[in-house]
Amino acid sequence: MNVSITRKMKNKEFDIPFTGLKQGKHEFEYAIDNSFFEDFNYDEFNSANLKVELILNKLSSFMEAEIKTSGSVNVNCDLTDIPFDLQIQAELDLVIKFGDEYDDENESLLIIPHHDHKINLSQYFYEMSVLAVPLKRVHPGVEDGSLSSPALELLEELSVKELKEESKEDHTDPRWDALKKLKTDKNK
């Protein structure tokens, strides 16, 4: 069975049958946990507790979707490997138009076939959530100095030695001193 077909079957709770909706704004709310990300074979989160709010504005010839994601994901710190809850937020405005075939190449425009009667935005929920996590995940205790771990102690020990050695070696290469003198002489 095709992976994308399997994914759509697993995420049926995200199907929105828009043909039965009247024109105007419609609100949807979803709770997302780690099983949602497992359906996408994404295992970077230890756990997830996210809320997705979707406002779908159905107009006569197209639809507009305002998607907001907020909540927390439990990830491991890149420095200490200690798990922590990271707060994330993301927003996306999406225009949904009708065309001859499905096209999601543009991140803010989705084209769906004329004959479709429902839409599933779970791929957008997934991408928004994953992209909301910073590239470098640092435990808040590392940033404020309240976390103690063997990895941090080792990093601190190594970085302090380097700083002390650099401060002892304040002398510069005499060749550079001569070049700096030329530069200052030229400015006079």
C-alpha positions as CSV (number, residue, x, y, z in Angstrom):
1,M,0.0,0.0,0.0
2,N,1.3,3.5,-0.9
3,V,2.6,5.5,2.1
4,S,0.6,8.6,1.2
5,I,-2.6,6.6,1.0
6,T,-1.8,5.0,4.4
7,R,-1.1,8.5,5.9
8,K,-4.4,9.8,4.6
9,M,-6.3,6.9,6.1
10,K,-4.6,7.4,9.5
11,N,-5.3,11.1,9.5
12,K,-9.0,10.9,8.5
13,E,-9.9,13.0,11.5
14,F,-8.3,16.0,9.7
15,D,-10.6,15.7,6.7
16,I,-12.8,18.7,6.1
17,P,-15.8,18.1,3.8
18,F,-16.0,21.6,2.5
19,T,-18.8,20.9,-0.1
20,G,-21.4,20.8,2.8
21,L,-20.2,24.1,4.3
22,K,-21.9,27.4,3.7
23,Q,-20.0,30.4,2.5
24,G,-18.3,32.2,5.3
25,K,-15.9,31.4,8.2
26,H,-15.8,28.0,9.9
27,E,-13.6,27.2,12.9
28,F,-12.0,23.9,13.5
29,E,-9.8,22.9,16.4
30,Y,-7.5,19.9,16.7
31,A,-5.4,18.4,19.5
32,I,-2.1,16.8,18.3
33,D,0.0,14.4,20.2
34,N,3.1,12.3,19.4
35,S,1.1,9.7,17.5
36,F,0.3,12.3,14.9
37,F,4.1,12.7,14.2
38,E,4.6,9.0,14.3
39,D,2.2,8.7,11.4
40,F,4.7,10.9,9.4
41,N,7.6,8.7,10.6
42,Y,9.0,11.7,12.6
43,D,10.7,10.7,15.8
44,E,12.5,13.9,17.0
45,F,9.9,14.6,19.6
46,N,9.7,12.6,22.8
47,S,6.1,13.8,23.2
48,A,3.9,16.5,21.9
49,N,0.9,18.5,23.2
50,L,-0.2,20.9,20.4
51,K,-3.4,22.7,19.6
52,V,-4.2,23.6,16.0
53,E,-6.8,26.3,15.3
54,L,-8.1,26.5,11.8
55,I,-10.3,29.2,10.4
56,L,-11.6,28.2,6.9
57,N,-13.2,31.0,5.0
58,K,-15.2,29.5,2.2
59,L,-15.8,31.9,-0.7
60,S,-17.6,31.4,-4.0
61,S,-14.6,30.3,-6.1
62,F,-11.8,29.6,-3.5
63,M,-11.1,29.2,0.2
64,E,-8.8,30.9,2.7
65,A,-7.3,29.0,5.6
66,E,-5.7,30.6,8.7
67,I,-3.8,28.0,10.7
68,K,-2.3,28.6,14.1
69,T,-0.4,26.0,16.0
70,S,0.7,26.4,19.7
71,G,1.7,24.2,22.5
72,S,4.8,22.2,23.6
73,V,7.0,19.4,22.3
74,N,9.4,17.5,24.5
75,V,12.8,17.4,22.9
76,N,16.3,16.6,24.0
77,C,18.8,19.4,24.6
78,D,21.5,19.6,21.9
79,L,24.1,20.4,24.6
80,T,23.2,18.1,27.5
81,D,20.8,15.5,25.9
82,I,18.4,16.2,28.8
83,P,14.8,16.2,27.7
84,F,12.7,19.4,28.2
85,D,9.4,20.9,27.1
86,L,9.8,23.5,24.4
87,Q,7.0,26.0,23.7
88,I,6.3,26.5,20.0
89,Q,4.0,28.7,18.0
90,A,3.4,29.0,14.2
91,E,1.0,30.6,11.9
92,L,0.2,30.0,8.2
93,D,-2.2,31.7,5.8
94,L,-3.1,29.4,2.9
95,V,-5.2,30.1,-0.2
96,I,-7.0,27.0,-1.6
97,K,-8.0,27.2,-5.2
98,F,-9.6,24.7,-7.6
99,G,-7.7,23.5,-10.7
100,D,-7.2,20.6,-13.1
101,E,-4.9,18.7,-10.7
102,Y,-3.5,18.8,-7.2
103,D,-0.6,21.2,-6.8
104,D,1.1,22.1,-3.4
105,E,4.4,23.5,-4.8
106,N,3.7,27.0,-3.4
107,E,3.8,27.1,0.4
108,S,0.9,29.6,0.6
109,L,-1.2,28.3,-2.3
110,L,-2.8,24.9,-2.6
111,I,-4.6,23.9,-5.8
112,I,-7.0,21.0,-5.5
113,P,-9.0,19.2,-8.3
114,H,-12.4,20.6,-9.1
115,H,-14.0,17.2,-8.3
116,D,-12.7,17.0,-4.7
117,H,-15.2,17.4,-2.0
118,K,-13.0,17.4,1.1
119,I,-9.6,18.6,2.1
120,N,-7.0,17.3,4.5
121,L,-4.5,19.8,5.9
122,S,-2.6,17.4,8.2
123,Q,0.6,17.8,6.1
124,Y,0.5,21.6,6.7
125,F,0.0,21.0,10.5
126,Y,2.9,18.6,10.5
127,E,5.3,21.0,8.6
128,M,4.3,24.0,10.6
129,S,5.0,22.2,13.9
130,V,8.3,20.7,12.8
131,L,9.5,24.0,11.4
132,A,8.5,25.9,14.5
133,V,11.2,24.1,16.5
134,P,14.6,26.0,16.4
135,L,17.6,24.3,14.8
136,K,19.5,24.5,18.1
137,R,17.4,23.2,21.0
138,V,18.9,24.4,24.3
139,H,17.4,23.6,27.7
140,P,16.2,26.7,29.5
141,G,18.4,25.7,32.5
142,V,21.5,25.9,30.3
143,E,20.6,29.5,29.3
144,D,19.9,30.7,32.9
145,G,22.7,28.7,34.5
146,S,20.4,26.7,36.8
147,L,21.0,23.3,35.1
148,S,23.8,21.0,36.3
149,S,24.9,18.1,34.2
150,P,28.2,16.3,33.5
151,A,28.2,17.4,29.9
152,L,27.8,21.1,30.9
153,E,30.6,20.8,33.5
154,L,32.9,19.3,30.8
155,L,32.0,22.1,28.4
156,E,32.6,24.7,31.0
157,E,35.9,23.2,32.0
158,L,37.1,23.2,28.5
159,S,35.9,26.7,27.6
160,V,37.3,28.3,30.8
161,K,40.8,26.9,30.1
162,E,40.7,28.3,26.5
163,L,39.7,31.7,27.8
164,K,42.5,31.7,30.4
165,E,45.1,30.6,27.9
166,E,44.0,33.3,25.4
167,S,44.2,36.1,28.0
168,K,47.8,35.0,29.0
169,E,48.8,35.2,25.4
170,D,48.0,38.8,24.7
171,H,51.2,39.3,22.8
172,T,50.9,39.6,19.0
173,D,53.1,38.6,16.1
174,P,55.6,41.5,15.5
175,R,54.9,41.3,11.7
176,W,51.3,42.2,12.4
177,D,52.4,45.0,14.6
178,A,54.4,46.5,11.8
179,L,51.4,46.2,9.4
180,K,49.2,47.9,12.0
181,K,51.7,50.7,12.3
182,L,51.6,51.3,8.6
183,K,47.9,51.6,8.7
184,T,47.9,54.1,11.6
185,D,50.7,56.1,9.9
186,K,48.6,56.3,6.8
187,N,45.6,57.7,8.7
188,K,47.7,60.6,10.2
